């Protein structure tokens, strides 16, 4: 699965889908990552403010990787979009 994520809600959705695919509850995932169930809920709901190390731990515990890539740009300037 490769998906582009630009919003916290998109990342939360991916984490939730993978957690459910693996048959884990939020509490079980929290236990794996050394955090609380409410933190997993917050991430899945797209709340901002989660520490990066917590997000990376959750992503890794689900067997996922995060990759940073350059955005593709076309010949349009930002002024042409708005």
KEGU-59492 format. One record per residue (C-alpha): chain; x, y, z. Coordinates in steps of 0.02 Angstrom, whole numbers, padded with zeros to 5 digits. Layout:
BEGIN
+---+--------+--------+--------+
| c |   east |  north |     up |
+---+--------+--------+--------+
| A |      X |      Y |      Z |
...
+---+--------+--------+--------+
END
This chain:
BEGIN
+---+--------+--------+--------+
| c |   east |  north |     up |
+---+--------+--------+--------+
| A |  00000 |  00000 |  00000 |
| A |  00071 |  00168 | -00050 |
| A | -00027 |  00323 | -00011 |
| A |  00010 |  00508 | -00009 |
| A | -00030 |  00589 |  00158 |
| A | -00047 |  00777 |  00174 |
| A | -00168 |  00790 |  00320 |
| A | -00173 |  00716 |  00496 |
| A | -00344 |  00642 |  00456 |
| A | -00270 |  00547 |  00308 |
| A | -00132 |  00473 |  00415 |
| A | -00258 |  00428 |  00550 |
| A | -00367 |  00339 |  00424 |
| A | -00221 |  00235 |  00360 |
| A | -00172 |  00187 |  00537 |
| A | -00350 |  00139 |  00581 |
| A | -00373 |  00035 |  00423 |
| A | -00210 | -00059 |  00453 |
| A | -00249 | -00085 |  00638 |
| A | -00419 | -00159 |  00594 |
| A | -00343 | -00264 |  00454 |
| A | -00226 | -00340 |  00583 |
| A | -00371 | -00372 |  00702 |
| A | -00305 | -00258 |  00839 |
| A | -00404 | -00151 |  00959 |
| A | -00347 |  00025 |  00998 |
| A | -00297 | -00037 |  01171 |
| A | -00191 | -00178 |  01099 |
| A | -00102 | -00058 |  00981 |
| A | -00075 |  00064 |  01125 |
| A |  00002 | -00076 |  01228 |
| A |  00120 | -00120 |  01085 |
| A |  00179 |  00059 |  01072 |
| A |  00186 |  00102 |  01256 |
| A |  00052 |  00234 |  01244 |
| A | -00130 |  00249 |  01294 |
| A | -00287 |  00200 |  01201 |
| A | -00344 |  00381 |  01198 |
| A | -00183 |  00426 |  01104 |
| A | -00222 |  00297 |  00969 |
| A | -00400 |  00363 |  00958 |
| A | -00335 |  00540 |  00941 |
| A | -00215 |  00490 |  00801 |
| A | -00351 |  00394 |  00708 |
| A | -00468 |  00543 |  00722 |
| A | -00339 |  00656 |  00641 |
| A | -00305 |  00764 |  00793 |
| A | -00154 |  00875 |  00779 |
| A | -00017 |  00884 |  00910 |
| A |  00038 |  00703 |  00924 |
| A |  00225 |  00689 |  00952 |
| A |  00323 |  00629 |  00801 |
| A |  00408 |  00490 |  00900 |
| A |  00236 |  00425 |  00951 |
| A |  00175 |  00425 |  00771 |
| A |  00332 |  00337 |  00712 |
| A |  00313 |  00206 |  00849 |
| A |  00132 |  00173 |  00799 |
| A |  00177 |  00163 |  00615 |
| A |  00322 |  00042 |  00650 |
| A |  00218 | -00068 |  00766 |
| A |  00095 | -00094 |  00624 |
| A |  00236 | -00147 |  00508 |
| A |  00221 |  00012 |  00405 |
| A |  00355 |  00133 |  00347 |
| A |  00342 |  00318 |  00316 |
| A |  00429 |  00388 |  00164 |
| A |  00461 |  00571 |  00124 |
| A |  00462 |  00616 | -00061 |
| A |  00464 |  00776 | -00160 |
| A |  00296 |  00836 | -00220 |
| A |  00273 |  00827 | -00406 |
| A |  00262 |  00997 | -00483 |
| A |  00193 |  01046 | -00650 |
| A |  00225 |  01206 | -00747 |
| A |  00086 |  01302 | -00657 |
| A |  00134 |  01427 | -00526 |
| A |  00039 |  01434 | -00362 |
| A | -00047 |  01592 | -00421 |
| A | -00124 |  01495 | -00566 |
| A | -00207 |  01375 | -00445 |
| A | -00299 |  01507 | -00342 |
+---+--------+--------+--------+
END
